[in-house]
Amino acid sequence: MDLTKDIKATVTEEGQITPPKEARDILNVSGGGQVSLIYDGGFVIMASPFTVALRTLQEAVNKKIDESDLGTEEEIVKLCKEIRRENGIH
């Protein structure tokens, strides 16, 4: 994992974390917005839900393409739409 930016946050007595403004700006979230917390080999990564959905879709598409015999752009577009439905991505 490439730790290119280490931004510190404090955990409150209630167990809550408020991401510092710099982190919120990077993730493009504001008050009331949501972030995804992803566990990855000893690290907890904060990401925008959009980025997580996009990565999930990308991995699913790559897996399906590797498993299939897709030949045309039309077939790939159809597969992408199917995967989006399966993963609840609209």
HELIX and SHEET records of a PDB file:
HELIX    1   1 LYS A   21  LEU A   27  1                                   7    
HELIX    2   2 PRO A   49  GLU A   67  1                                  19    
HELIX    3   3 GLU A   73  GLU A   86  1                                  14    
SHEET    1   A 2 SER A  36  ASP A  40  0                                        
SHEET    2   A 2 PHE A  43  ALA A  47 -1                                        
END                                                                             
